[in-house]
Amino acid sequence: MDCAAPRVPVPEANRARSTGLTRVGSWQRARRSIDRAAAERAARDLLTALGADLESEGLRETPRRMADTYVELLNPEPFNLTTFPNDGGYDELVVVRDIPFQSLCMHHVLPFYGVAHVAYLPAERILGLSKLARVVELFARDLQLQERLTTQIAGWLQDQLQPKGVGVVLEAEHLCMSVAGVPKSSTQECAGGVLHRWPPRRDRSHRFLARSSQGL
């Protein structure tokens, strides 16, 4: 599978290192709070418009379940980012592969899901590997595009760590392609994004993208 790796400009603003959900730089839009009650009413109206009999036993609780599901899928858990000084001067790629994620397509509100491969080349700060998975979840729990999700994850890491380089590759299956419209024989998509620079050994970014796409 070939993965394009477009270079994306990195904004100079929003370089804060100490963040939670409320300070995630320009790569995260301001989230509006979810009106749980309104979501359930809307689900009820939608199902009724689609011809569902909400008085039947199997559908009676469906509006509530729909609302609860969307609240869960669109609400990331806040977390505190803890970084550490790179006292040892580590200068090799930090890579975490096969981070599972799921998100909702903003065009059809259908799921897409897969795995993320995330890497960064440390400068002065490093972070715990588990936090890379939390960053993926932070942006995945939203109405998303795969390309936008890739860029947001990479941009957030660039803002917070200011590393020498960041690489993100997402592999996902999109239900809007596999169950809606004209059936596609292949529903796997791959989007890659490399931000900033990788001095002085650019081959490290190429190696990361090659390893991610080949499943090594």
N, C-alpha and C positions, 0 to 999 in steps of 0.2 A: 504494500500500500504506500503510495507516495503522499507525503505531507508537505504542503506548501509552508514556508516559514517567512512570512512577510515581516519586514522591520517596521516597528511602530514607534513614533516619537514619544519620548517620555516627558511629561510636564514637569516644569521646575517647581511648581507650587506644591503644597501639601506634602511636606517631607517629614511630618511628625512620626516618631518611632513608637510612642506610647499610645496605643489605640484600643478601642473596643468597637462595638458595632456602630457607635455614634461618630467615630472619627476614622474613616477608612479612605480618606483621600478623594481625589476627583474621579476615581474609577467606580465609586459606588454612589448611585443616585439616592436622594433622600427618600426613604420608604414611608409611604402613608400607612397609617394604622388600619388593620382589617376590622371591619364591622361584622362581627360574627353573626349577629341576629339578621342583619340585612342580607348577608350571604345565604342564610338558610331560606329566607323569603324568596330571594332570587332563584335559588335552586328549585323551590316549589313551583314558582311561576314557569320556569323553563321546562320542567318535566310535564307540567300540565299542558303547555303549548305544544309539546312533542307527542301529546296524546296519551300520556301515562295516567292510569287510574290510581291516584294516591290513596284511595280508600281500600285498595287491596292489601292483603296482609304483607306481601313481599315488598311493597313499595311505601308502606306507611311511614317508615323511618328513614327512607332514602334521602330526603332533603337534609335532614340533620347529619347523616353520614357524609353526604357530599360536602357540606359546609365544613365539617370537622377535618375532612381530608385536605381540602384546599388551604385551610388555616395552617395545617401541619406542613404542607409542601411549600408554603410561601413565607414561613417564619423561621429564619435561621436562629440558632441559639447564640446569644452574645458570648464573647469570650475575651479574656485579657491576653494580649500578645506579650510574651516574655522573651526578650532577646538577651544574648550574652556576648561579652567581648570576645573577639577572635584572638585570644592571647597567644595561641599556638601558631598563628599565621597560616592557617590551613588554606591551601590555594588549589584545591581540586573540586570538581563538581560534587555538589550534594544533591542526590537524586532519590526521589521516592516514586516508584512505579505502581500502576494498577490501583490507584485510589478510586474506589467506587463512588459514583455520584448519580443523582437523578434530578431532572429539572422539568420545567413545563415550557413547551414552545409558545412563544408570545403570539404567534399567528393563529394557532388552532387550539391552544390550551390543552394539548395532548402531551403525554410524557415523552421525553427522550432521556436515555440513560446509557451509561457506559463506564469507562475508566479514564482517569486523568494521570498523566505522567508529568511531574513537576521537578524542575532542577534550578539551582542557582549557584553562582560562583561567588563565594564569600569575599567580602572586603573587611570592614572593621567589626561587623556584627554577624552572629549566627543565631538560629532559633531551633527549638526542639522539633524533631521530625514529625511528631504527631500534629503540630500546628499547621503543617502544610495541608493535611486532610481537612482541618477546620476551615482554612481559607477557601478551599474548593467548595465546601458546603455553604459557606457564607454567601457566595455569589450564585451557587446553583439553585438555592431556594428562592427563586424569583421567576417571573415570566421572562424567558431568555431566548437568545439566539446562541448557537454554539460558538460562532465567531466572537460574539460580544463577551461571552463567558470566558473564553480563552484570554482575551485581552484584559479583562477585569482582574483575573487572577494574577497574571503576570505584572500588570501595572501596580496592583496593591503591594506585591512583594518588592517591586522596585522602589515604591514610595517608602515602605517601612524599613527595609534593610539597606537600601542603597548599595546593592552588591555590584560586582563587576559585570554580572550578566544574569539574565533570567530566561528560562525556557519552559514553555508549557505546551503539551500536546494532549488533545482530547480525542478519544475514540468513542463514538456513540451510535446507538440505533434510535431512529426517529419514528415514532408510531404514526406521525402524520404522513410519512412516506410509505409505511408498510401496511396500514389498514385503511387509509383514505386515498381517494383519487385513483389514478392508474397504478396498479400494483407494480412495485419495483423488485427486480430480482436480487438486488443488493441494497441493503439499507444502512450499511456501515458508512460513516463519514469520518473524516479525519481533518482536524484543523490545527495548525501549528502557529505559534507566535514567539518570536525572539525579540526581546527588548534590550535597549541600551547596547553596550559593546562588550566584547569578550577579549580584551587585550591580555597578553600579547599573542595568545594561541587560539585563533578563531576556530581551529579544528575541533575544539571541545564542544562548541555549539552544534556543529555538524554531527559529531559522534552521538550526542544526546538524542537528536532528532532521528538519526538512523536507528539507534537502539530501540527507541520507542515504537517506531513504525514497524520494525521487524519482530517485536515481541521478545527481545533477548533479555 
